[in-house]
Amino acid sequence: DADFPVGMFNNGPKSYHDGWCRFLKNECRIRFQGPAMWVEGQGGIERSQLLSIRKESDGHEEYYYYVSYLNKRGEKKTALFLFANKKAGRNFGRSLVRFKMQDAS
Protein backbone atom coordinates (compact mmCIF):
# COMPACT_ATOMS: atom_id res chain seq x y z
CA ASP A 1 0.00 0.00 0.00
CA ALA A 2 2.87 2.38 0.66
CA ASP A 3 6.13 2.82 -1.21
CA PHE A 4 8.90 5.02 0.07
CA PRO A 5 11.74 6.60 -1.93
CA VAL A 6 14.94 4.57 -1.89
CA GLY A 7 17.25 5.70 0.91
CA MET A 8 14.58 7.75 2.69
CA PHE A 9 15.22 6.13 6.08
CA ASN A 10 18.90 5.20 5.83
CA ASN A 11 19.97 7.33 8.79
CA GLY A 12 17.13 6.67 11.24
CA PRO A 13 16.76 4.03 13.96
CA LYS A 14 15.61 0.63 12.78
CA SER A 15 14.07 -2.46 14.29
CA TYR A 16 13.00 -5.75 12.76
CA HIS A 17 10.54 -8.24 14.20
CA ASP A 18 9.82 -11.73 12.90
CA GLY A 19 6.27 -12.80 13.59
CA TRP A 20 3.18 -14.08 11.89
CA CYS A 21 0.82 -11.87 9.91
CA ARG A 22 -2.94 -12.33 9.83
CA PHE A 23 -2.89 -16.00 10.84
CA LEU A 24 -0.65 -18.53 12.62
CA LYS A 25 2.41 -19.78 10.72
CA ASN A 26 2.11 -17.02 8.05
CA GLU A 27 5.67 -15.77 8.61
CA CYS A 28 6.50 -12.12 8.05
CA ARG A 29 9.12 -9.57 9.01
CA ILE A 30 7.83 -6.27 10.39
CA ARG A 31 10.17 -3.33 10.15
CA PHE A 32 10.12 0.02 11.92
CA GLN A 33 12.34 2.74 10.56
CA GLY A 34 11.91 6.45 11.11
CA PRO A 35 8.26 7.44 10.60
CA ALA A 36 7.34 4.17 8.87
CA MET A 37 6.22 0.66 9.73
CA TRP A 38 5.87 -2.04 7.12
CA VAL A 39 5.81 -5.73 6.41
CA GLU A 40 8.74 -6.47 4.16
CA GLY A 41 7.56 -7.32 0.67
CA GLN A 42 3.99 -6.19 1.39
CA GLY A 43 3.86 -2.44 2.03
CA GLY A 44 3.42 -0.26 5.04
CA ILE A 45 2.18 2.87 6.70
CA GLU A 46 3.55 6.15 7.94
CA ARG A 47 2.86 7.30 11.48
CA SER A 48 0.18 9.73 10.29
CA GLN A 49 -1.93 6.77 9.04
CA LEU A 50 -2.00 4.97 12.41
CA LEU A 51 -5.36 5.08 14.21
CA SER A 52 -5.09 2.64 17.12
CA ILE A 53 -3.34 -0.38 18.60
CA ARG A 54 -4.94 -3.17 20.60
CA LYS A 55 -3.02 -5.98 22.30
CA GLU A 56 -4.39 -9.29 23.47
CA SER A 57 -2.70 -12.30 25.02
CA ASP A 58 -3.70 -15.91 25.54
CA GLY A 59 -2.34 -15.61 29.08
CA HIS A 60 0.73 -17.71 28.35
CA GLU A 61 3.12 -17.08 25.48
CA GLU A 62 1.07 -15.77 22.55
CA TYR A 63 0.56 -12.08 21.84
CA TYR A 64 -1.86 -10.60 19.31
CA TYR A 65 -1.52 -7.01 18.10
CA TYR A 66 -4.31 -5.39 16.11
CA VAL A 67 -3.12 -2.26 14.29
CA SER A 68 -5.84 -0.04 12.81
CA TYR A 69 -4.84 2.49 10.17
CA LEU A 70 -6.08 4.46 7.19
CA ASN A 71 -4.97 3.20 3.80
CA LYS A 72 -4.06 5.56 0.94
CA ARG A 73 -7.76 5.83 -0.04
CA GLY A 74 -8.74 6.86 3.49
CA GLU A 75 -10.38 3.52 4.31
CA LYS A 76 -9.98 2.05 7.78
CA LYS A 77 -8.05 -1.24 7.79
CA THR A 78 -6.79 -3.51 10.56
CA ALA A 79 -3.66 -5.64 10.46
CA LEU A 80 -3.04 -8.54 12.84
CA PHE A 81 0.46 -9.44 14.07
CA LEU A 82 0.95 -12.62 16.13
CA PHE A 83 3.88 -13.71 18.28
CA ALA A 84 4.22 -17.13 19.91
CA ASN A 85 7.33 -16.12 21.85
CA LYS A 86 6.80 -13.90 24.91
CA LYS A 87 10.07 -11.97 24.51
CA ALA A 88 9.53 -11.38 20.77
CA GLY A 89 5.98 -10.21 21.44
CA ARG A 90 7.09 -7.76 24.11
CA ASN A 91 9.89 -6.39 21.92
CA PHE A 92 7.44 -5.83 19.08
CA GLY A 93 5.04 -4.12 21.49
CA ARG A 94 7.77 -1.73 22.64
CA SER A 95 8.62 -0.82 19.05
CA LEU A 96 4.94 -0.33 18.28
CA VAL A 97 4.57 2.05 21.24
CA ARG A 98 7.68 4.02 20.15
CA PHE A 99 6.19 4.24 16.64
CA LYS A 100 2.86 5.44 18.04
CA MET A 101 4.49 8.06 20.27
CA GLN A 102 6.22 9.79 17.36
CA ASP A 103 4.91 13.11 16.14
CA ALA A 104 2.68 12.16 13.20
CA SER A 105 3.72 15.24 11.25
Secondary structure, DSSP 8 states (H G I E B T S, - for coil): -----TTTTTTS-EEEEEEEESSTT-EEEEEEETTEEEETTTEEEEGGGEEEEEEEE-SSS-EEEEEEEE-TTS-EEEEEEEESSHHHHHHHHHHHHHHHHS---
